[in-house]
Structures are given as structure tokens and as C-alpha cells.
Amino acid sequence: MSVKRVGILTAGGLAPCLSSAIGALIERYTEQAPEVEILCYRSGYKGLLLGDSFLVTSAVREKANVLHQHGGSPIGNSRVKLTNVADCVKRGLVADGQDPLEVAAEQLRTDRVDVLHTIGGDDTNTTAADLAAFLAKNDYALTVVGLPKTIDNDVIPIRQSLGAWTAAEQGARFFENVVAEHNANPRMLIVHEVMGRNCGWLTAATAEKYRERLNELDFLPETGLSLERKDVHGIYVPEMHFDLEKEAARLCKVMDEIDCVNIFISEGAGVDTIVQEMESRGEKVPKDAFGHFKLDAVNPGKWFGKQFANMIGAEKTLIQKSGYYSRAARANKADIELIARCSNKAVECALAGEGGVIGEDQEQNDELRAIEFERIKGGKPFNINCTWFGELLAAINQPKGDVVETQHA
């Protein structure tokens, strides 16, 4: 297939890779196939449905490296599921009676797009899979090549999603300042809520990165400036089940000894329990276009903070969320290198007419390849039995025994 024009869109929540991934794709096409036109859709699938796009100029191509210096997505994101017809109609993206998949396909045909690059998480790429299947069924020759963006690092079967390493590093930097609040009040409880709806990888990786940075500092225990008071004292992720009372008893001892407690919690930890509690009070918990409970309405950090505060005798509770700080950061060196490798492969596959999501395939010896859309799924659980996480829990004296047991997704 001769490729004359490619489209690019970013969708879903932000991650520290979107701007850099757009830049990397533009750079690679400019190097490998400068004759190929590049069209960017504004605000993800919303822009595709509305025909809102722009062509990348030669001036932009020459300065595409600037995009590596920034976070966010310069072309904009949105949360749109093309198979959720009612939501698309409600939001004015299609008219009543229209099929969003057909509208998107016709727009791509109108725009003369041969390859569509989707940069997003599992929802974005499963939506891309729906679109690719529709196009194939209707004899429209278009190749869809996705890049895996999610700070949760929870896309099956991809080993490492773009932006996740940076998000962990930025979450650690965020907590470096927040933790200093531990001496603002006696018996202080600090809850660091980290993004991660179904997967605890980011929470664990953020805690690991934070402790690495903490261990690089000097301390003066004689003045009250101790590593122990700035350390992490508990980590709670969706894959873990723990006895709240036993864990509170452990944390109460920490509070009695050092006058503060710092805990890391995934935003998805305990959601089912919290939703049940809210619904038992007659509250209706809102959902997004993909059917997920809106976590800002569930607010796990607040719930855990309230439970633990009462049980460990905290005088003050501070709840801080690092998600919006970390997810909009510029990509770090490790992620930029991963983005470059994945983008190079994406262009190679696009020019060869090979569709799929680019990533290191865990089910095929971590080979970097275009993974078949039908194999892409969200909700990959974090393996809490991995060595580094076990060592992390041991280092903070959080037992895995009767307190923690694995729940496999």
C-alpha cells in the first residue's frame, strides 16, 4: 500500500509521553518518508468525528524536537468511545441515528488518510480496534497503528507503556515536598493518592522511586530531621487485600513511635467497597463514557484517610493527589528513548501496511512489534509477588503474611 497521508490523534487521559510521541512520529516520517503528509486531529476522536484537524507544515517538521520539551498533548485529548452511540449523540458529536464508527470512517475517507496513529491507553486502542474492524468490513483500506500510553502501565500484553516511568518519577518529586508537612502538626497522617484504577504498578513504582531519592539525602535525627519520619509506612494497591484493623494496629505503633504516618494508596484501591457503602446510603455513583466509576466522586484517598485517622488517633489528616502533577509532565530520558523506539517501529509498520499497537509483547519474548488489536486489553494486574515489590514492603516493615494476600484479576 502506498502511504500518502497519515493521521495522528491522542486520546484518553494525559500521560508524560503524548507531546514527545507526536514529535517522534513527525521526526521519523520526516527522516524516513518526507513525502508523506501528516494530519493531526484536535481533541482525539472528538476531532475525528467533527472533522477538526490541521496539516503539519514544513516549519513544524523542522522544529518537531521542541515537542520533547513539553508535557500534555498540544493537539488535545478527549474521552470518546465510538461504540457508545448514546454518549456521542448526547455530546453533539454525531446526529441522532448516525453510527459514530461510520462517521469516523467517512471523515477519514474524506481526509484521504491512509494510516491513523492513535496514541492512548487500552480504551483508546480498543476503540481504534473497533474502528479498524469496521473499516475492514466496509472495504476501506486504512491501517491503524497505535502507541500505548498509560501511566498505570496496565495494558495487556505490553511490558512497558509510554509515560509510566516518568509518572512514577514525578509522583516521587511531588511527595518530596508534601512529606515535609509531617511536622506541621502532632500525630499527622499523610495520604498520597496515586493514579491507578485497576493496577497498582504506578503506586508501587512511585513509592520505590521516592525511597530511592530519599536515600540520597542526609539527615540530622538529633533535630527531628530523620529518614524514618519522611519514609513510606504503608502501600495499598487494588491487587492487595488487607485486614484494615490489623494494618491500623501496625500503623498506630508507627504513629506512637515517630508522631506521623505516611501512606501511598492507588486511586482504585478499595473502590468496590466504597461504592457499595455509597450506594447503601442511596447515593448514585456517576460513570464515564467507558462505564468506569468516576474516581473523583468515589475519592478513595479521602475514604482511607478517614478510616485510618480514626483508628490510629491522627490529630490531622492531609490527603494529596499527585495524578495531575505527574501525568502532564514532559517525558524523562528513559521514556523518550522508549518513545523513540516505539515510534520508529510504528512508522516502519505503517509504511508496510501492518496494523496493531506497538509495544514489547510479553507473550512473544518482549519482542517490539505491532501487537494484534484483538489481544490488547486493559486491567493488567500488577504482580505484587515480584521481587522488587516484596523487598519494598520488607523495607518499610509492611508484612505480606496475614495482612496482604494476592487477588488475581
Residue pairs with C-beta under 8 A, 6 or more apart in sequence:
1 114
1 141
1 143
1 353
2 114
3 33
3 36
3 114
3 115
3 350
3 351
3 353
4 35
4 36
4 37
4 112
4 114
5 36
5 37
5 38
5 39
5 111
5 112
5 113
5 114
5 115
6 29
6 36
6 37
6 38
6 39
6 113
6 114
6 115
6 116
6 117
6 350
7 38
7 39
7 40
7 41
7 48
7 53
7 108
7 111
7 113
7 115
7 116
7 117
8 22
8 25
8 38
8 39
8 40
8 41
8 75
8 116
8 117
8 119
9 40
9 41
9 44
9 45
9 47
9 48
9 75
9 116
9 117
9 118
9 119
10 18
10 21
10 22
10 44
10 73
10 75
10 76
10 77
10 119
10 120
10 149
11 44
11 45
11 77
11 78
11 79
11 80
11 118
11 119
11 120
11 123
11 124
11 127
12 44
12 77
12 79
12 120
12 121
12 123
12 124
12 149
12 150
13 77
13 79
13 121
13 151
13 327
14 71
14 72
14 73
14 77
14 327
14 328
15 121
15 149
15 150
15 151
15 161
15 162
15 163
15 164
15 167
15 327
16 71
16 151
16 163
16 166
16 167
16 170
16 326
16 327
16 328
16 329
16 330
16 331
16 332
16 335
17 119
17 149
17 162
17 163
17 166
17 331
17 335
17 339
18 71
18 72
18 73
18 77
18 119
18 149
18 163
19 67
19 68
19 70
19 71
19 72
19 73
19 74
19 330
19 331
20 67
20 68
20 330
20 331
20 335
20 336
20 339
21 119
21 147
21 149
21 162
21 339
21 342
21 343
22 40
22 67
22 73
22 74
22 75
22 119
23 64
23 65
23 66
23 67
23 68
24 68
24 339
24 340
24 343
24 344
25 38
25 117
25 343
25 346
25 347
26 38
26 56
26 60
26 61
26 64
26 67
27 61
27 64
27 65
27 343
28 343
28 344
28 346
28 347
29 36
29 38
29 347
30 61
30 64
32 347
32 348
32 351
33 347
33 351
34 61
37 55
37 56
38 55
38 56
38 61
39 53
39 54
39 55
39 56
39 111
39 113
40 53
40 54
40 55
40 56
40 75
41 47
41 48
41 52
41 53
41 75
42 52
42 53
42 54
42 75
42 76
43 52
43 75
43 76
43 77
43 78
44 76
44 77
44 78
44 79
44 80
44 120
44 124
45 78
45 80
45 81
45 82
45 104
45 127
46 52
46 78
46 80
46 91
46 93
47 53
47 75
47 76
47 78
48 104
48 107
48 108
49 80
49 82
49 88
49 93
49 94
49 100
49 103
49 104
49 107
50 93
51 107
51 110
51 111
53 111
67 74
68 330
68 331
68 336
69 330
70 330
71 328
71 329
71 330
71 331
72 328
79 123
79 288
79 289
79 290
80 87
80 88
80 91
80 93
80 100
80 127
80 289
81 87
81 88
81 123
81 127
81 289
81 290
82 88
82 100
82 101
82 104
82 127
82 130
82 131
83 100
83 101
83 127
83 130
84 100
84 289
84 290
85 94
85 99
85 100
87 289
88 94
88 100
89 95
89 96
89 98
93 100
94 100
94 103
101 130
101 131
101 134
102 134
104 131
105 131
105 134
105 135
105 138
105 140
108 116
108 135
108 140
108 142
109 140
113 142
114 141
114 142
114 143
115 142
115 143
115 144
115 145
115 350
116 128
116 131
116 142
116 143
116 144
116 145
117 145
117 146
117 147
117 346
117 350
118 124
118 125
118 127
118 128
118 144
118 145
118 146
118 147
119 146
119 147
119 149
119 162
120 128
120 146
120 147
120 149
120 150
121 148
121 149
121 150
121 152
121 155
121 161
121 378
122 150
122 154
122 155
122 156
122 376
122 377
122 378
122 379
123 290
123 378
124 146
124 149
125 146
125 148
125 155
125 357
125 373
125 376
126 373
126 376
126 377
126 378
128 144
128 146
128 357
128 373
129 144
129 373
129 374
129 376
131 144
132 142
132 144
132 355
132 373
133 373
135 142
135 144
143 349
143 350
143 353
143 354
143 355
144 355
144 373
145 346
145 349
145 350
145 354
145 355
145 356
145 357
145 358
145 370
146 356
146 357
146 358
146 373
146 376
147 162
147 339
147 342
147 343
147 346
147 357
147 358
148 155
148 158
148 161
148 162
148 342
148 357
148 358
148 359
149 161
149 162
149 163
150 161
150 163
150 164
150 378
151 161
151 163
151 164
151 167
151 195
151 202
151 326
151 327
152 161
152 164
152 195
152 196
152 197
152 198
152 199
152 201
152 202
153 160
153 161
153 164
153 199
153 201
153 202
153 205
153 380
153 382
154 161
154 196
154 198
154 199
154 201
154 378
154 379
154 380
154 381
154 382
155 161
155 357
155 359
155 376
155 377
155 378
155 380
156 375
156 376
156 377
156 378
156 379
156 380
157 359
157 361
157 362
157 363
157 371
157 375
157 380
158 357
158 359
158 360
158 361
158 362
158 371
158 376
158 380
159 359
159 360
159 361
159 362
159 366
160 338
160 359
160 360
161 359
162 331
162 335
162 338
162 339
162 342
163 327
163 331
163 335
164 201
164 202
164 205
164 335
165 205
165 332
165 334
165 335
165 338
166 326
166 329
166 330
166 331
166 332
166 334
166 335
167 195
167 202
167 206
167 326
167 327
167 329
168 202
168 205
168 206
168 208
168 209
168 326
169 209
169 332
170 322
170 325
170 326
170 329
171 192
171 194
171 202
171 206
171 209
171 210
171 322
171 325
171 326
172 206
172 207
172 209
172 210
172 212
172 213
173 213
174 320
174 322
174 325
174 326
175 192
175 206
175 210
175 320
175 322
176 210
176 213
176 214
178 190
178 192
178 318
178 320
179 190
179 230
179 262
180 230
181 188
181 190
181 318
182 188
182 190
182 229
182 230
182 260
182 262
183 224
183 229
183 260
184 316
185 315
185 316
186 259
186 315
187 255
187 259
187 260
187 313
187 314
187 315
187 316
188 259
188 260
188 261
188 314
188 315
188 316
188 317
188 318
189 255
189 260
189 261
189 263
189 305
189 308
189 309
189 312
189 314
189 316
189 317
189 318
190 260
190 261
190 262
190 263
190 317
190 318
190 320
191 263
191 265
191 301
191 304
191 305
191 308
191 317
191 318
191 319
191 320
192 206
192 262
192 263
192 264
192 265
192 320
192 321
192 322
193 265
193 266
193 267
193 300
193 301
193 319
193 320
193 321
193 322
193 323
194 202
194 203
194 206
194 264
194 265
194 266
194 267
194 321
194 322
194 323
195 202
195 266
195 267
195 322
195 323
195 326
195 327
196 202
196 203
196 237
196 238
196 266
196 267
196 268
197 238
197 267
197 268
197 271
197 292
197 295
198 238
198 268
198 378
198 379
198 381
198 409
199 237
199 238
199 239
199 266
199 268
199 379
199 380
199 381
199 382
200 236
200 237
200 238
200 239
200 240
200 266
200 268
200 269
200 382
200 384
201 382
202 266
203 235
203 236
203 237
203 264
203 265
203 266
203 269
204 235
204 237
204 382
204 384
204 389
204 392
206 264
206 322
206 326
207 232
207 235
207 264
207 392
208 388
208 389
208 392
210 232
211 231
211 232
211 392
211 395
211 396
214 227
214 230
214 231
215 227
217 227
219 225
219 226
219 227
226 258
228 258
229 258
229 259
229 260
230 262
231 262
231 396
232 262
232 263
232 264
232 396
233 251
233 254
233 261
233 262
233 263
233 396
233 398
234 247
234 250
234 251
234 261
234 262
234 263
234 264
234 396
234 398
235 263
235 264
235 265
235 392
235 393
235 396
235 398
236 242
236 263
236 264
236 265
236 266
236 269
236 270
236 304
237 266
237 269
237 382
237 384
238 266
238 268
238 269
238 270
238 271
238 381
238 382
238 407
239 381
239 382
239 383
239 384
239 406
239 407
239 408
239 409
240 269
240 384
240 404
240 405
240 406
240 407
241 404
241 405
241 407
242 403
242 404
243 402
243 403
244 307
244 311
245 311
246 402
246 403
247 403
248 307
248 308
248 311
248 312
250 397
250 398
250 399
250 403
251 261
251 263
251 308
251 311
251 312
252 311
252 312
252 313
254 261
255 261
255 312
255 313
255 314
261 308
261 312
261 314
263 304
263 308
265 300
265 301
265 304
266 300
267 295
267 300
267 301
267 321
267 323
268 295
268 300
269 300
269 304
270 300
270 303
270 304
271 293
271 295
271 298
271 300
274 298
274 299
274 300
274 303
275 285
275 293
275 298
278 285
278 298
279 285
285 293
285 294
285 297
285 298
286 293
286 294
286 297
287 293
287 294
288 294
301 319
301 321
302 319
305 317
305 319
306 317
308 314
308 317
309 317
331 339
341 368
342 358
342 359
342 368
343 358
345 358
345 368
345 369
345 370
346 358
346 370
349 355
349 356
349 358
349 370
354 370
355 370
355 373
356 369
356 370
356 371
356 372
356 373
357 370
357 371
357 373
357 376
358 368
358 369
358 370
358 371
359 368
359 369
359 371
360 366
360 367
360 368
361 367
361 368
361 369
361 371
363 375
379 409
380 409
381 408
381 409
382 389
383 389
384 400
384 404
384 406
385 406
390 400
393 399
393 400
393 404
398 404
